[in-house]
């Protein structure tokens, strides 16, 4: 089993990695870098003190579009940790039924299982390919006849050759097998049709269960029971060897993976390195001086969240999961409510608070050019698929950044997300005509940007709808 721990990166190394994708917000990036490094430090501490060291949860305060979610997502990717984003406000919706806050941990565990299973699938890739190759060779070298059932690597008679006679065997069996192996690897036998038997899993109907707690757990367990009652059966399918190879490869990979080990490792990762991003936490804060109406519901959600944040044991169909060392990163604009409006118990579980600042023209220019996934690089790559050499002049970058800032100030502040709208509007005509365009080199300059956005950006009423 792969024990893929978080890499022991120093805070400076973590900060440098985050800087590759996120512009600005140094305070927030420093805080999450320290939090990630502290996980590695805790694992170096001897028991029993190790269990007493709890993660320092973080609240990121700032308007939308300044990088809060991206920081948390990149941190999880860097740490190779199970990561889930949840909007805290969803639990206060009128008429919302069927889920509780513990579903956050269950979903996080499912993501961890998928992550570990994919790693295991890659680990057994070579073995699975070898097994599939041997099974196909057993098929391609029958004892005799036009159509012969041939046993697999474990004597399972699951293949039938179709499509005519095989060449007469004029060499020893081993030489013939190796010759067919080369043809198989070269893809020269991919059009040969075979009939194989694959596991056919029955489709279980979705049954909605209302009332009670742990609704998702109850529904999942019910479907598991029904699945065992209607066990899978072998189903014969006629496929070309190219398609049969893919189907058999999945079957072999699943057979080689130890799912109990996968679940055990996934639970460990969830408990030791899981990250939960609670977005819009300000929406569940009770405003000062109010204690009625929707604020009662908001406070109720806070009290529901408190046990999993401060540390509890959540029951899942894959076993018990402790939340004591899961890192919680909360975020919110806090335009109306304040972090101090959260219930005191929940405030105490988020000791680190960091403010993210609004982005200006300089940051927008850097966002458009510096990150490895910069928007300009994305559009250049997209246009290259149409054999168009797209180039952005420096004054075009400046102009788009200035327009984005101006529209944010005059309409609604949505931060760097405005750049997506501006870029799409600027390149709309080019994207539409790219496949038939005769001119293969296109330079976007400030004049080109003003021609397509000038009137829209200056008209506040129009920009509200278009930009």
Secondary structure, 3 states (H helix, E strand, C coil): CCCCCCCCCCHHHHHHHHHCCCCCCHHHHHHHHHHHHHHHHHHHCCCCHHHHCCCCCEEEECCCCCCHHHHHHHHHHHHCCCEEEEEHHHHHCCCCCCCCCCHHHHHHHHHHHHHHHHHHHHHCHHHHHHHHHHHHHHHHCCCCCCCCEEECCCCCEEEEECCCCCCCCCCCHHHHHHHHHHHHHCCCCCCCEEEEEEEECCCCCCCCCCCCCCHHHHHHHHHHHHHHHCCCEEEEEEEEHHHHHHHHHHHHHHHHCCHHHHHHHHHHHHHHHCEEEEECHHHHCCCCCCCCCHHHHHHHHHHHHHHHHHCCEEEECCEEEECCCCEEEEEECCCCCCHHHCCHHHHHCCCEEEECCCCCHHHHHHHHHCCCCCHHHHHHHHHHCCCCEEEECHHHHHHHHHHHHHHHHHCCCCCCHHHHHHHHHHCHHHHHHHHHCCCCEEEECHHHHHHHHHHHHHCHHHHHHHC
